[in-house]
């Protein structure tokens, strides 16, 4: 049973890592693509790419911050539920 628990923990960690990577990289890539399109469509200067990069980085960092807060809340909730469980040592209260 412990082997299955370790596998589930490893998969949970892998899913968190994947989600962090995608939630940080996706806004950056999408903002850069949009900036490139705006630059070619309207013949704007290269400042558009810089603005797109800044907006993408900001969005990615905000997404990372929100995800880390979510994981922290889940972790605190799990720790609290484990602390609430008293070990049954067979003694009467």
N, C-alpha and C positions, 0 to 999 in steps of 0.2 A: 504494500500500500504506500510505503514511503517513496518507493521508486516512481510511482505514478504522481505523487505530490511534487517530487523534484522536477519531473517532466513538465507538469503544469506550471510550476514557477518559472522554469526556463522559457516556456512558450509565452508566458505573460510578459517576461522581460523582453523577449524578442519583439512582441507586438508593441510594447511601449517604445522601444528603440526605433522601430519602423515608423510608428506614428509621429514621433518627434522629428525624424528626418524628413518625412513628407510634409509635416505642418510647417517646418522652417523653410524648406527648399521651394515648395510650390508657390507661395506668394512672391518670392524673389524672381523665379523664372517667369511667372505670368506678368509681373510688372515690367520686367525687362522686354518681354515680347511685345507688350502693349506700347511701351516707349519706342521700341524699334519701328513698330507699325506707324505710330504717330510721326516719327521722324521721316520715314519714307513717304508717307501719304501727304503731309503738309510741308515738307522740306524744311523742318525745323532743325536747329543746330544740335550739336551733341550734348547740350545741356539737358535735353529731354531724357537721354539715357542715364545721366547722373541723377536726375530727379526720380526716374523710375527705380533706379537702384536703391536710393534712399527710402522711397515709399515701400519697396519690397522688403528691405532689411527691417524696417520698423514693423511692418505687418508680421514678418516671420518671428521677430523677437516678442511681440505681443502674444502671438499664438503659442510660442514656447513658454512664456510666463504663465499663461492661462492653463496650459497642460500641466506644468509643474505644480501649480496650486491644486489642481484636481487630484494629482497623484498624492500630494501631501495630505489632503483631506481624507482620501481613501486609506492612506497609511495610518493616520491618526485614529480613524474610525475602527480600523482593524486592531490597532493596539489597545484601544479602549475596550473593545469587546473581549479581547483576550484577558485583560486585567480584571474585567467583571466576572469572568469564570473562575470560581474557586476550585482548587483541586480537592477531590473527595478522598480524604485519607481514612475514612471509616469512623471518625470520631463524631460524637453528637455535639450539637451546639448548645 
